């Protein structure tokens, strides 16, 4: 079994503080009191996640911020909200995620290689929505050469097969279609399932928990 060494990362705020941040950011979909009630039922150390069925990633990405630069979705990922979970996620509109890790131990791995190692370690890969929520609460988790993929989300084709793209969160270099004005901004993008990248780990968690 592969031994996954946890990354040293910024601590999450308390769930109640996370709820207030989401309210202040204007995250769509839930009345503030409902969000606060759900947060109050989660244990310390849990990441508060609003289901993408309520708050889609396309609406959350622009709320990301790094050094005053807002987040964005790459131009060739107009179907970002069609990337659904391939892991078991609570059916509730809000839930908690425990035991977060950025996956630095798997820098340079491909998604096809990382998934069996994560599951063999008794962990679960983050979905794209979960990764975005993590950065909404802890922007410092995204660092140059220490970014991450969220392979708990995939796009399923009409024939039932998985699309070869796997979603990821990293920092824009301001090149190509991103544009120079986006240099340093948080970026929602994708990589091929069989490709390796030395600057992308694989975010995972120990469990999901309904409030």
PEPE-V978429 format. One record per residue. N is the residue number from 1. OMEGA is omega in whole degrees, 0 to 359 (* if undefined). NEAR is the number of other ideal C-beta (glycine too) atoms within 10 Angstrom. Layout:
n:omega:near
N:OMEGA:NEAR
N:OMEGA:NEAR
This chain:
n:omega:near
1:177:7
2:177:13
3:181:7
4:181:21
5:182:10
6:176:13
7:173:17
8:190:7
9:176:16
10:180:11
11:176:7
12:169:20
13:175:16
14:180:16
15:179:24
16:178:14
17:176:13
18:179:23
19:180:26
20:178:16
21:179:15
22:177:27
23:181:15
24:179:9
25:182:13
26:177:8
27:187:20
28:165:13
29:184:18
30:172:20
31:182:9
32:182:13
33:178:10
34:178:13
35:180:23
36:179:16
37:179:14
38:181:22
39:181:21
40:182:11
41:182:13
42:180:24
43:174:11
44:180:10
45:180:14
46:172:24
47:178:25
48:184:26
49:172:30
50:183:24
51:178:19
52:173:25
53:178:13
54:180:16
55:184:22
56:181:17
57:180:23
58:178:15
59:182:16
60:186:25
61:180:23
62:179:13
63:176:19
64:181:21
65:174:15
66:180:18
67:180:10
68:178:7
69:182:18
70:178:13
71:180:23
72:175:18
73:181:20
74:186:18
75:181:11
76:176:10
77:180:19
78:179:10
79:185:12
80:183:20
81:176:16
82:177:14
83:184:25
84:182:16
85:172:19
86:175:16
87:180:19
88:182:9
89:179:22
90:182:15
91:182:9
92:181:14
93:177:18
94:177:24
95:181:21
96:179:24
97:186:27
98:174:16
99:183:15
100:173:23
101:183:23
102:177:24
103:180:29
104:181:20
105:181:18
106:172:25
107:180:18
108:176:11
109:171:20
110:175:20
111:179:26
112:178:15
113:187:15
114:186:25
115:179:20
116:178:10
117:179:19
118:182:24
119:178:13
120:178:11
121:179:16
122:181:12
123:182:18
124:180:21
125:178:26
126:169:34
127:179:29
128:180:29
129:179:27
130:178:26
131:178:30
132:178:26
133:179:24
134:181:26
135:174:22
136:181:24
137:184:17
138:181:17
139:182:15
140:176:9
141:180:20
142:182:21
143:177:16
144:182:10
145:176:11
146:178:18
147:187:25
148:175:29
149:181:30
150:189:28
151:171:28
152:176:29
153:175:26
154:175:23
155:179:19
156:181:13
157:178:10
158:180:5
159:177:5
160:180:6
161:178:9
162:171:12
163:184:14
164:179:16
165:176:18
166:187:30
167:182:28
168:177:25
169:179:25
170:185:21
171:182:21
172:174:22
173:179:14
174:181:14
175:175:10
176:184:9
177:177:8
178:182:17
179:184:13
180:181:9
181:181:10
182:179:19
183:181:14
184:181:15
185:174:21
186:189:26
187:172:23
188:182:26
189:182:21
190:175:22
191:178:19
192:185:13
193:182:19
194:184:11
195:177:12
196:178:16
197:185:17
198:184:9
199:180:15
200:171:26
201:184:24
202:185:30
203:180:30
204:180:31
205:178:25
206:180:14
207:170:12
208:184:22
209:175:16
210:181:14
211:*:18
